[in-house]
Amino acid sequence: MAELLFEGDELVLHLSGVEKLEAVHGDLRAPRSAVRSVEVLDDAHEPADHGFKQGERLPGYSEVAIVRTRSQKLFAAVHHDTPRGVRINFEGTGYDAWIVGSADPESLKARIEQP
């Protein structure tokens, strides 16, 4: 399962080996300074329901994919056992946002927002 880690001044979305195969993608990295906002999502699957997907997607069950809409490029890592999650909005990176499933999105949000 995807895990958010902090390495120095970077936020790292570490994907499991299976998730890397599903998404055809490696771990993602972004400077902490690029984080613009973090929001808790009661339905973390919903943002991946719109647009073109590159990766694995079983609607409402599991999404590990790049999602492109007309105006945004997202990366989603959400599974059936973590239907809630966070949306991390970025500025100045290759992605507008990451959607990450979490058993405790409120605590995850607080960790990301710590200075």
N, CA, C and O of each residue as an XYZ file, in Angstrom:
460
protein
N       0.834     -1.179      0.000
C       0.000      0.000      0.000
C       0.882      1.247      0.000
O       1.920      1.279      0.662
N       0.473      2.255     -0.732
C       1.229      3.502     -0.835
C       1.411      4.120      0.542
O       0.526      4.051      1.396
N       2.576      4.724      0.741
C       2.895      5.337      2.019
C       3.542      6.691      1.778
O       4.457      6.817      0.965
N       3.059      7.703      2.492
C       3.666      9.034      2.412
C       4.780      9.129      3.434
O       4.583      8.846      4.616
N       5.951      9.531      2.969
C       7.127      9.661      3.825
C       7.729     11.045      3.647
O       7.481     11.722      2.649
N       8.510     11.450      4.612
C       9.264     12.696      4.500
C      10.736     12.340      4.458
O      11.250     11.653      5.340
N      11.402     12.814      3.427
C      12.847     12.615      3.279
C      13.456     13.986      3.087
O      13.383     14.560      2.001
N      14.066     14.518      4.160
C      14.608     15.867      4.100
C      13.489     16.850      3.830
O      12.495     16.880      4.555
N      13.644     17.652      2.794
C      12.640     18.655      2.426
C      11.672     18.156      1.366
O      10.980     18.952      0.732
N      11.618     16.838      1.168
C      10.735     16.275      0.151
C       9.629     15.432      0.774
O       9.814     14.779      1.801
N       8.491     15.470      0.125
C       7.386     14.573      0.420
C       7.487     13.455     -0.616
O       7.555     13.719     -1.816
N       7.496     12.213     -0.151
C       7.670     11.069     -1.043
C       6.449     10.164     -0.933
O       6.052      9.773      0.165
N       5.862      9.836     -2.071
C       4.796      8.851     -2.117
C       5.444      7.547     -2.553
O       5.718      7.327     -3.733
N       5.683      6.682     -1.560
C       6.356      5.408     -1.812
C       5.302      4.375     -2.190
O       4.381      4.101     -1.421
N       5.450      3.807     -3.379
C       4.529      2.788     -3.875
C       5.107      1.402     -3.633
O       6.319      1.202     -3.719
N       4.234      0.446     -3.329
C       4.678     -0.940     -3.193
C       5.075     -1.457     -4.576
O       4.791     -0.818     -5.589
N       5.724     -2.604     -4.609
C       6.118     -3.190     -5.890
C       4.928     -3.453     -6.793
O       4.995     -3.201     -7.996
N       3.836     -3.959     -6.227
C       2.627     -4.229     -7.014
C       2.046     -2.918     -7.544
O       1.640     -2.846     -8.704
N       2.004     -1.881     -6.702
C       1.467     -0.587     -7.147
C       2.314      0.004     -8.270
O       1.776      0.629     -9.184
N       3.617     -0.184     -8.215
C       4.474      0.317     -9.295
C       4.125     -0.378    -10.611
O       4.130      0.253    -11.668
N       3.826     -1.663    -10.548
C       3.409     -2.383    -11.758
C       2.040     -1.916    -12.227
O       1.834     -1.706    -13.423
N       1.100     -1.751    -11.297
C      -0.250     -1.328    -11.651
C      -0.247      0.046    -12.316
O      -0.940      0.270    -13.308
N       0.537      0.954    -11.758
C       0.546      2.334    -12.250
C       1.548      2.559    -13.367
O       1.531      3.603    -14.019
N       2.422      1.583    -13.594
C       3.527      1.751    -14.530
C       4.256      3.049    -14.168
O       4.483      3.919    -15.009
N       4.609      3.141    -12.899
C       5.182      4.379    -12.363
C       6.008      4.040    -11.131
O       5.725      3.061    -10.441
N       7.008      4.827    -10.859
C       7.805      4.666     -9.651
C       7.304      5.571     -8.541
O       6.241      6.182     -8.652
N       8.081      5.649     -7.471
C       7.748      6.543     -6.367
C       7.676      7.979     -6.865
O       8.347      8.344     -7.830
N       6.861      8.788     -6.203
C       6.718     10.199     -6.566
C       7.364     11.055     -5.493
O       7.337     10.708     -4.312
N       7.947     12.175     -5.906
C       8.599     13.100     -4.988
C       8.180     14.522     -5.315
O       7.986     14.889     -6.474
N       8.049     15.311     -4.256
C       7.737     16.733     -4.439
C       8.338     17.500     -3.268
O       8.343     17.002     -2.142
N       8.843     18.700     -3.518
C       9.335     19.511     -2.408
C       8.189     19.879     -1.471
O       7.083     20.176     -1.924
N       8.450     19.859     -0.179
C       7.405     20.243      0.779
C       6.938     21.669      0.524
O       5.785     22.006      0.790
N       7.828     22.500      0.014
C       7.470     23.896     -0.261
C       6.447     24.015     -1.393
O       5.824     25.066     -1.546
N       6.261     22.952     -2.195
C       5.304     22.979     -3.298
C       3.881     22.645     -2.846
O       2.934     22.827     -3.612
N       3.718     22.157     -1.608
C       2.387     21.819     -1.096
C       1.613     23.110     -0.862
O       2.060     23.985     -0.120
N       0.449     23.226     -1.497
C      -0.386     24.423     -1.355
C      -1.527     24.208     -0.385
O      -1.928     25.131      0.323
N      -2.056     22.983     -0.348
C      -3.130     22.680      0.592
C      -3.286     21.168      0.699
O      -2.852     20.408     -0.166
N      -3.921     20.763      1.796
C      -4.225     19.350      2.017
C      -5.668     19.285      2.481
O      -6.067     20.016      3.388
N      -6.449     18.416      1.864
C      -7.839     18.283      2.281
C      -8.174     16.822      2.522
O      -7.689     15.939      1.816
N      -9.008     16.574      3.524
C      -9.487     15.230      3.823
C     -10.637     14.910      2.874
O     -11.529     15.732      2.664
N     -10.606     13.713      2.306
C     -11.649     13.254      1.392
C     -12.381     12.071      2.013
O     -11.756     11.075      2.379
N     -13.689     12.174      2.131
C     -14.470     11.036      2.617
C     -14.570      9.954      1.554
O     -14.712      8.777      1.885
N     -14.500     10.329      0.290
C     -14.505      9.380     -0.824
C     -13.286      9.677     -1.694
O     -13.355     10.479     -2.625
N     -12.179      9.025     -1.382
C     -10.944      9.272     -2.131
C     -10.971      8.643     -3.514
O     -10.123      8.962     -4.347
N     -11.925      7.757     -3.777
C     -12.052      7.163     -5.112
C     -12.606      8.170     -6.118
O     -12.251      8.131     -7.297
N     -13.466      9.064     -5.661
C     -14.196      9.968     -6.559
C     -13.304     10.795     -7.487
O     -13.621     10.889     -8.673
N     -12.203     11.403     -7.019
C     -11.386     12.206     -7.949
C     -10.805     11.404     -9.115
O     -10.516     11.964    -10.172
N     -10.636     10.098     -8.924
C     -10.093      9.261    -10.003
C     -11.174      8.795    -10.974
O     -10.874      8.107    -11.950
N     -12.427      9.164    -10.714
C     -13.531      8.744    -11.576
C     -13.692      9.620    -12.813
O     -14.558      9.346    -13.644
N     -12.888     10.657    -12.956
C     -13.047     11.610    -14.050
C     -11.746     11.709    -14.839
O     -10.663     11.766    -14.256
N     -11.853     11.730    -16.157
C     -10.679     11.938    -16.986
C     -10.077     10.654    -17.515
O     -10.632      9.568    -17.344
N      -8.939     10.797    -18.158
C      -8.197      9.691    -18.767
C      -7.264      9.087    -17.721
O      -6.533      9.810    -17.043
N      -7.292      7.769    -17.593
C      -6.464      7.091    -16.600
C      -5.346      6.313    -17.266
O      -5.550      5.668    -18.295
N      -4.169      6.379    -16.674
C      -3.045      5.553    -17.105
C      -2.615      4.768    -15.883
O      -1.976      5.312    -14.982
N      -2.961      3.500    -15.849
C      -2.660      2.657    -14.705
C      -3.842      1.777    -14.380
O      -4.727      1.585    -15.214
N      -3.867      1.238    -13.167
C      -4.900      0.310    -12.747
C      -6.077      1.070    -12.153
O      -5.902      1.973    -11.335
N      -7.283      0.690    -12.578
C      -8.479      1.319    -12.023
C      -9.631      0.335    -12.045
O     -10.058     -0.122    -13.106
N     -10.124      0.015    -10.868
C     -11.345     -0.756    -10.695
C     -12.282      0.165     -9.936
O     -12.158      0.290     -8.718
N     -13.229      0.821    -10.627
C     -14.038      1.882    -10.034
C     -14.596      1.544     -8.649
O     -15.218      0.501     -8.449
N     -14.356      2.454     -7.699
C     -14.845      2.304     -6.350
C     -14.120      1.252     -5.531
O     -14.446      1.053     -4.361
N     -13.137      0.569     -6.124
C     -12.416     -0.495     -5.426
C     -10.930     -0.172     -5.286
O     -10.365     -0.265     -4.196
N     -10.310      0.207     -6.394
C      -8.879      0.471     -6.362
C      -8.475      1.322     -7.560
O      -8.847      1.043     -8.700
N      -7.713      2.356     -7.273
C      -7.120      3.183     -8.323
C      -5.659      3.425     -7.961
O      -5.354      3.944     -6.887
N      -4.781      3.055     -8.846
C      -3.365      3.391     -8.729
C      -2.980      3.842    -10.131
O      -2.586      3.037    -10.975
N      -3.102      5.155    -10.362
C      -3.010      5.628    -11.734
C      -2.759      7.125    -11.822
O      -3.013      7.879    -10.883
N      -2.257      7.526    -12.974
C      -2.225      8.935    -13.354
C      -3.603      9.242    -13.931
O      -4.123      8.481    -14.746
N      -4.187     10.348    -13.510
C      -5.509     10.757    -13.990
C      -5.363     12.144    -14.601
O      -4.932     13.087    -13.938
N      -5.728     12.253    -15.869
C      -5.642     13.546    -16.558
C      -7.047     14.027    -16.924
O      -7.842     13.306    -17.528
N      -7.318     15.263    -16.537
C      -8.549     15.914    -16.977
C      -8.121     17.062    -17.883
O      -6.934     17.223    -18.165
N      -9.067     17.844    -18.332
C      -8.710     18.985    -19.192
C      -7.809     19.978    -18.473
O      -6.968     20.627    -19.094
N      -7.987     20.092    -17.165
C      -7.255     21.136    -16.446
C      -6.260     20.625    -15.421
O      -5.489     21.416    -14.878
N      -6.251     19.309    -15.135
C      -5.374     18.819    -14.069
C      -4.734     17.486    -14.401
O      -5.231     16.703    -15.210
N      -3.594     17.263    -13.731
C      -2.928     15.967    -13.765
C      -2.784     15.521    -12.312
O      -2.113     16.175    -11.514
N      -3.425     14.396    -11.981
C      -3.427     13.862    -10.625
C      -2.723     12.519    -10.596
O      -2.579     11.860    -11.626
N      -2.287     12.118     -9.418
C      -1.870     10.739     -9.212
C      -2.709     10.206     -8.070
O      -2.772     10.818     -7.004
N      -3.357      9.062     -8.286
C      -4.219      8.468     -7.273
C      -3.657      7.126     -6.827
O      -3.247      6.304     -7.647
N      -3.645      6.919     -5.512
C      -3.284      5.634     -4.908
C      -4.304      5.372     -3.803
O      -4.100      5.740     -2.646
N      -5.413      4.722     -4.190
C      -6.528      4.492     -3.273
C      -6.972      3.037     -3.428
O      -7.084      2.532     -4.544
N      -7.221      2.373     -2.308
C      -7.627      0.971     -2.328
C      -8.944      0.782     -1.591
O      -9.409      1.681     -0.892
N      -9.543     -0.396     -1.754
C     -10.841     -0.679     -1.144
C     -10.814     -0.585      0.382
O     -11.819     -0.239      1.001
N      -9.669     -0.892      0.985
C      -9.589     -0.855      2.446
C      -9.236      0.533      2.993
O      -9.179      0.727      4.207
N      -9.001      1.491      2.100
C      -8.750      2.884      2.504
C      -9.561      3.815      1.608
O      -8.987      4.596      0.850
N     -10.892      3.740      1.688
C     -11.710      4.560      0.795
C     -11.661      6.049      1.114
O     -11.970      6.876      0.256
N     -11.275      6.399      2.346
C     -11.075      7.808      2.699
C      -9.614      8.135      2.402
O      -8.804      7.233      2.186
N      -9.282      9.416      2.390
C      -7.902      9.771      2.123
C      -7.683     11.262      2.134
O      -8.485     12.025      2.672
N      -6.579     11.665      1.530
C      -6.239     13.083      1.430
C      -5.973     13.446     -0.019
O      -5.577     12.616     -0.837
N      -6.201     14.698     -0.299
C      -5.826     15.288     -1.580
C      -4.774     16.335     -1.248
O      -5.045     17.294     -0.525
N      -3.572     16.142     -1.782
C      -2.477     17.087     -1.572
C      -2.344     17.891     -2.848
O      -2.001     17.347     -3.897
N      -2.614     19.179     -2.763
C      -2.545     20.067     -3.920
C      -1.167     20.714     -3.990
O      -0.645     21.208     -2.991
N      -0.592     20.702     -5.185
C       0.757     21.226     -5.398
C       0.761     22.408     -6.363
O      -0.177     22.622     -7.130
N       1.829     23.148     -6.295
C       2.101     24.201     -7.272
C       3.549     24.043     -7.720
O       4.454     23.909     -6.896
N       3.758     24.060     -9.035
C       5.112     24.014     -9.565
C       5.734     22.637     -9.625
O       6.959     22.520     -9.662
N       4.913     21.576     -9.636
C       5.439     20.221     -9.783
C       4.802     19.586    -11.021
O       3.992     20.217    -11.699
N       5.163     18.364    -11.305
C       4.606     17.663    -12.453
C       3.156     17.238    -12.267
O       2.489     16.866    -13.232
N       2.664     17.290    -11.028
C       1.284     16.924    -10.726
C       0.594     18.078    -10.025
O       1.204     18.791     -9.228
N      -0.691     18.256    -10.332
C      -1.488     19.250     -9.623
C      -1.871     18.741     -8.242
O      -2.034     19.525     -7.308
N      -2.017     17.408     -8.113
C      -2.406     16.833     -6.827
C      -2.086     15.354     -6.776
O      -1.987     14.678     -7.800
N      -1.926     14.867     -5.543
C      -1.874     13.436     -5.271
C      -3.104     13.120     -4.438
O      -3.448     13.869     -3.524
N      -3.767     12.014     -4.750
C      -4.882     11.505     -3.959
C      -4.368     10.219     -3.317
O      -3.993      9.279     -4.019
N      -4.349     10.177     -1.985
C      -3.767      9.037     -1.285
C      -4.775      8.508     -0.270
O      -5.230      9.251      0.600
N      -5.121      7.236     -0.378
C      -6.010      6.607      0.586
C      -5.327      6.470      1.929
O      -4.112      6.282      2.006
N      -6.117      6.566      2.994
C      -5.560      6.490      4.342
C      -6.620      6.024      5.329
O      -7.786      6.406      5.227
N      -6.208      5.195      6.287
C      -7.112      4.764      7.353
C      -7.393      5.909      8.315
O      -8.425      5.915      8.986
N      -6.484      6.878      8.388
C      -6.637      8.020      9.294
C      -6.215      9.302      8.567
O      -5.147      9.848      8.841
N      -7.054      9.777      7.645
C      -6.651     10.935      6.839
C      -6.465     12.219      7.648
O      -5.682     13.082      7.251
N      -7.165     12.361      8.765
C      -7.000     13.571      9.579
C      -5.584     13.656     10.152
O      -4.971     14.724     10.145
N      -5.070     12.534     10.646
C      -3.693     12.519     11.172
C      -2.675     12.724     10.061
O      -1.670     13.409     10.250
N      -2.938     12.130      8.904
C      -2.036     12.289      7.765
C      -1.992     13.747      7.331
O      -0.914     14.272      7.053
N      -3.130     14.403      7.268
C      -3.202     15.821      6.926
C      -2.381     16.654      7.916
O      -1.615     17.529      7.512
N      -2.545     16.379      9.209
C      -1.802     17.124     10.231
C      -0.294     16.921     10.076
O       0.469     17.874     10.234
N       0.148     15.702      9.770
C       1.584     15.442      9.558
C       2.136     16.218      8.376
O       3.230     16.776      8.451
N       1.384     16.256      7.290
C       1.846     16.950      6.073
C       1.920     18.447      6.323
O       2.824     19.117      5.824
N       0.980     18.973      7.086
C       0.914     20.424      7.311
C       1.871     20.921      8.388
O       1.996     22.130      8.583
N       2.546     20.021      9.089
C       3.534     20.452     10.088
C       4.673     21.179      9.398
O       5.117     20.770      8.325
N       5.153     22.267     10.017
C       6.273     23.012      9.408
C       7.572     22.224      9.434
O       8.599     22.711      8.963
